């Protein structure tokens, strides 16, 4: 078989069902090998969208999503998606075509040191050189993506190696078991629980991977067993994450913080005052070496999800007092009373919370919530709730939400998927509405239209003054008509009363839809 056929065989043997891709000269051998393989190619309009789709798949399933790109510019377009996934601790494998290995250093078409370019944004980045079967490299990449702290892997596969004959190596390609992580010992678990039990105001902070799916359920189980409040940390705004609401103020009151798969990084202000007390103690349990060890009072290498289960089982054997501190943190996450007036507002342009009030019932119907960054995104994250939630993540990037929503729809075709974006963000991947049409992915995109890059406007106002905003204006474009022009459903809403009927029509259309909402360009909520 050819190298390309062995790559496809390795992917299907590992249970990969979809390739999120964009075609180009150097990856066409893999496209050809997919015919009749059972591997579904979903080809996007931009390489970054393919990687964002793989990212969304990884976050939703815990299994690596796989993106397939071409070489040179195509590869370059995908690297941003790697960075987004790395920050979100999302497992994926980005496979890039590459100029022929036999022409290395000769100025081949689109020759580039792709592995070096991707390395800072990936857990492992490698260009095949013929010394190892391509199928083995793919299998290793899939393992690496889910081992330790989850994250993205990059593989560049030269075109001549994809076209060459390659012997099958089933002994290694069939294996995709993650390497065993260090486990939390009973003694270590007992010591951590002793610290939590002796603290007056303990907190558990969960990292990005630990804040979703089954891992977050494990954290919640530990919270239930011990009474120690737990908070998710997956926002680029960190201690200022509006989703935490008033609980963000509780961080400064904590006297002990257990970091479960959470880095003590910029999002936690490196554990320094005023975000945290000078006297607070930090304990970390992580699959990899912890950041800022000098600020930590203890650090253990262990899989944080398994550690949470071990701690839960041990905590259930102890007596825990019903602490007023736990109630304080939980109550602080409740919605502020003064939000009710904004939710009920009938004013136009529409207050973001008035939008949330009208759209929450749709998410209550088993809807999937996918949200980008920016000021509009922060309002949506703070004002809406859903059983399944994807946000842009700690990288602070924007533009990934529509491709991630597409991945959610591939995985959950029976559930309504709502993608919330600002008008600036919609411009990044608006043409993926075409991809949605081609693959029958009727996501509903809610565009908050305030005709500006509002996050940057708010930063300029705070840093330079209200009379020094520049370079952030947009036109009040009819984004609903963009969807219509591509063959989807589009509708503009300028009054809160029109929101629910417009969304009902969007869902009933059975088409990918854009509901363009004129909103009041407010700064994100601060607690």
N, C-alpha and C positions, 0 to 999 in steps of 0.2 A: 504494500500500500504506500501511497505518498505520505510525506510529512503532514500535509493538510488533512488527509483522511485520518491519520493517527491522532491529530489534535481533536478532531470531531469525535472520534471514538473515545478518547480520554474524557471529553466533556460529558458525553452521553452516559458513559460508564459511571461517572460521578454523580449522575442524577440531574445534570443541568438540562433545562428544558427550553430556555430562550437565550438567544443572542441579541443583544441590543447593539445595533450596528449602523455603520455608514460605509458604503462601498468605495473602493479605490483600487488603483493598479495592484498594489502589493498585498492586498488581502483577498483578492478574487479567488485564489486557490481554495481558501477556506469556504467562501460562499459556494463554490462549486461542490465541495465535499459535503455541504449540508443537504444537498438534494437527496431525498430518500432516506435521510438519517433519523428523522423524527425530531430534529433540532429546529425550532422555529426561529427564523430570522425576522426581527422587527427593525426595519431600517428607518432611521430618523432623518430630519432635515439638517442636523448639525451634530458634529461629533460630541460636543459637550453634552448635548441632550442624551445621547446614548449612554454616556458615563453616569449622568444623573439618574437615568432609569435604572442602571445597574446598582447604583447607590440606594435608590428607593427599595429595590428588591431585597438588597442585603439587610437594610434596616427592618423591613417588614417580616422577613423570614428567618433571619440569622444565618442564612446560607449565602455564599458568594453570588452576587449578580455578575454576569460576564458581559463586557462590552468589547466589540470588535471594531477597530479603526484601521485606517490606512496609514501610510508613513508620512514623514515630513510635516507639512501643514496640518494634516488630519490628526496626527499624533499630538501636535502642539495644541490644537483646539481642545483635546481631551484632558490635558494636564490639570486645568482648573477643577474639573470634576474629581480628580484624584485628591486634590487638596481639600475640597469640601468633605469627601468621604473620610479622609484621614482624621480631620478634626472631629467628625461625628462618630468615629470608631465604627465605621460601616464596612463589612467585608465585601470586597469585589475584586475581580481580576480584569484588568484592561489589557487586551491583546492588541498589539499594533503590528501591522505589516512593516517591513523594513527593506531597505535596499539590499541587493544580493550580497551575501557574505563573501562570495568570490571576488567582488569588486570593492571590498573595503579599502578605504584610503585612496581610491582612484577617482573620486569625484562622481560617484554614481548619482543617478537621478534621485533627488530628495534624500541624499545621504546626510545623516545627522546622528550624533551620539544621543539617541533617544533615551537610553537607559540612564545616562547621566542627567539628562534634563528632568526625567520623572523621579529620580531618586529622592530628592528632598520631600516629595509629596506622597511617597509610598513606603510601605513596610519593607518591601523587597522589589528591586528593579533590575532587570536582567535582559541582555540580548543574547539569543542563542548563537552559538558558534560552531555547531555540528559535533561537539564533543559529548553531548548527552542527547538522548532521544527527545524529540519535541513533546511526545506524550508524557514523558517523565517530568519535564519542566512544567507542563500544565498541571499535572497532579500535585507537584510540589507547590505551585502557586495557589491552588485551591486550598491546600492544607495551611499554608502560611497565612492566608487571609483570615482564617477563623481561629488560629492558634494565638495564645496569649491575649493581648489586647487586640480585638478585631480591627481590621483596616484593609486598605487597598493594596493590591500588588500589580506591578506592571511587567509584561513580557513583550519584547520585540522579537518577531519571528521573520528572519530574512526570506525573501520570496524564493530564492533558489533552494533553500532547505525545505520550504513548503512543497515545492514541485518535485523534489528528489524522492526516490524510493527509500522507505524506512521500514525496518522490521518492527513487528509488534513486540511490545514488552509488557505483557499483561500482569506480570508479578508485581510491578511497581505502580502501573497506571490504575489498577483497580482499587488501590488503597487510598482512601481519603479520610483517614481517621486523624483528628487533630492530635498533636503531641500532648502527652499528659502534662497538665500543669501541676505545680506544687500545691499541696492541699493544706488547709488550715488544721493544725493539730488540736487535739482536745485541750491541751494545756494553754495554747495560744488563745483559743476561743474563750476559755475560762478567764484568762487575764483581761481580754478585751471587755468581757461582760462585767468583770469587777470594776473596771474603769467607768463603764457606762452607768453602773449601778451606784457608784459613789459620787458621781457628778450631780450637781444640782440642776444644771441646764444643758444636758447632752443633746447633740444633733447628729443625724446620719445624713451625709450628702452623697448622692449617687451620681456617677459620671454618665456621659452620654449613652454608652451601650447599656449601662445598668438602669437607665431611665425609660426603657421601652420593653414591651413584650414580656416574656417569661422572667427575664432578669428583674424587671421592675416589680413583678408579682412577688419574687423572692425577697426584695427589699421591703415590700409592704407586709409580707408575712413576718419579717423580723420586727417591724414596727408594732404589729399587733401583739406579738409574743412578749415584747419588752416594754411597750409603751413609749419608747424613745421615738420622737418625731423624725420622719425622714422626708427629705426634699429632693426633687429631681434637679439636675444641673445639666441642661443640654442647650442653653441659649447663649448666643454670643454676648448678651448683656449681663450674663453672670449674676452677680449680687443685685443687679438692677433689673432682673428679668420680671416684666410685668405679670407673667403667669404665676409667680410666687406671691404676688400682691403684698400685703403687709408682712408676710413671713420673712421678706428680705430684711426687715428691720431687726428680726430676731437673731440674725447671724451675729450681730455685735454683742448680744447678751449671752451667747453660748459660752460655757466654760470648758466643754470638751466636744470635739468634732471628729467623728469617724468617717473617713473618706473611703467609700467603697467604689473602687475603680474610677475615682475622680482625682484628676491632677490638681495640685495646688498651684494653679497658674494664674494668668491675667484675669480670668473670669471670676476668680475668688480674691482678686487684688493681692495675690501671693500670700494670703493669710495675714496681711498687715492691717493695723488700725488706719482709718476708722471703721473699715468694713468688719473687722473682728477685734475683740478685746486683746490688749497686750498680753493678758494672762491666759488666754485660751490655749488649750493643749490640742494637738492634732495627732491622730492615729490614722495610718493609711494601710489599706489592704488592696494590693494591685497585682495584676498578672506580670507586670514589668516593673523595672526600677522606678521608684517614685521620684517626682520632681522636688526640688528645693528641700533636700533632706535636712538641712540645717534648721529649717523651720518646723520640722516634724519631731514629735516626742516618741514616735515609734512607727516602724514600717515593716510590713510583712509581705513576702512574695507568695501569692496564692490566687487562684481563680476567684474573683470577687463574688460571682453568682453562687459557686459552691460554698464559699466562705459564709455567705448570707444564710444558706440553708443549714450549715453547721452551727452557726450562731443561734439561729431560730430554734433548732432542736435543743440546744443547751439552755437557751433562755426559758423555754417552756418548763424546765425543771426547777426554776427559781421562782421566788415570790417577788413581785414588783409592785411598788406603791403606785397608786393612781396620782400621778404628778400634775399639779396645776400648770407646770411648764408645758407639758404635752398638749393640754387643752389650749393654752395660750397660742402655741404655734399653729395648731389646727384652725383655731378661730381667726387667726391673722390672715389665713389664706382665703377667708370668705370675702365676698364682694363688698366693697364699701357702700354704705347706705346711700350716699349722694349720687351713686351711679343710676339709681332708679329713674330720676328725672330725665337723664340723658337717654336711657333705654326707651322711655315713653314719648320722647320728643317727636313731633311731627314736622320739625323745621327742615328747610331745604336751603343750602346743601345739607346732606344727611350726616348726622353725627355717627361716628363709627359704632357706638354702642346701640344706637337705634337700628343699625343694620344687624348687629348681633342678635338683638331681641327678635327680629323678624325671621332670622335664618336658623336660630337654635332648634326650632321644631323639626327642621329637615335633617339636622345631624342626629336628632333623637330617634330617627327612623333607621338606625344602624348605619348612619352616614360616616364616611371616612373624611377626616379633616386634614388637609394638606395646606401648609401656609408658608409664605415667604417672609423675608425680613422687612426692614423699613418701618416707618411709623404706622402705616396701615396694618402691616403684619403684626406689629406688637399689640395693637388694639384688638385684633382678631384673636391672637393667642391668649390675651387676658380675658376677653369677653365671651369666648365660645368654649364649649367642652364637647368631647367626643370619645367614644370607646377606643378608636384607632386614630392616632395623631402623628403626623410627620411635620417637622418644621425645618427651616433652612440649616440650623445647627450652629455649633460653636465657631465655624470659620468666619461667620459674618457675611457670607456671600449672599447675593440675590440672583434670582433667575432659575433656580433649580426646581421650583415647586411644580410647574406644569409637567416636566418629564417625570418627577417623582409621583405625581398624581396619575400619570399614565401607567407607571409600573403598578401602582395600587389597583388600578382598574384591570390590568392583566391578571393580577393575583386574585382579585375579588370582583369578578364581572357582575355578580348579583347585587352588589352594594352600591348605593349612590356615592360618588366621589366628588368632593367639593374642593376646589383649589382657590385659595385667596391670595391675590397679588395686588400690589400697587400698580399704577399705570406705567411707571418707569420700568418696573420689573417685567411686565407683560411683554415689553419690546424685545427682551432677550430671546425668547423662544416662541413667539407668536405663531410662527409657521408650523409648529408641531401640532397645531389644530389639524393640519393636513395629515399628519401621521395618525392622529386619532381617528380621522375619517377612514383612512386606508385599512386600519386594523380594528375598526368597530369598537372604539374606546370612548363612549359618550360621557366624558368628564364634564362637570359644570365649573367654569372659571368665573369667579366673582372679582371683577377689577374695581378697586377703589380709585376713582379718578379725581384727583385734585390738581391736575395739570402742572405737576412739578415733582422734582426729586425732594420729597418733603423731609426725609431724614437729614439730608445735607443742608437744607434750608434751616432746620432747627439747630443744627450744629453751628452754622454761620451766625445765627441770631445770638446763641449763647456765647460764642467766642469773640465775635467782632461787633455785634450790635445789629438791631433790626434794619438799619439803613445801609448795611453792607452785605446784603445777599446778592450773589452773582452766579451766573452759569448754571442755574438749577430749574429754569422755567421750561415747561413743555406746553404743547398745544392741547386744548380740550378735545382731543381726538375721539372719534366715535369708534371705539375698539369693538363694539358689537358688530359694526359693519365689516370689520376685518374678518370676523368669523363667518358672516354671511357670504362674503366674497369667496371664501375658501370652500363653501358648501355646508357650513355648520349653522347653528341657530344663534341669533344675536338679538339682544334687546337692551335698550338704555332705560335706566330708572333714575328719576330725579326727585321722587317723593317717597318717603318711607312706606306709605300705604301700597305702593306698587311693587314692593320687593317680593313678597310672598307669591303673588300671582305670576310675576315674571319667572321666578324659579320653578313654579309648578309647570309653566309652559315649556321651560327649558328641559325639564325632566321628561315631560310628555313627548317632546320632539324625538327622543331617541337618538339625537345627534350630539356631537361635542358642541358645547354652548359657551358663549361669553355673555354674561350679564354685566354691563358697564354701568357702574353706580357713581353718580356725582356726590362726592363726600366733602365734608369740611376738613381742610388740611390742618389737623390739630397735632401737636406734639404727642408722642406716646405717653401713656400714664406713668407717673413716678410716685413711688410710695415711700 
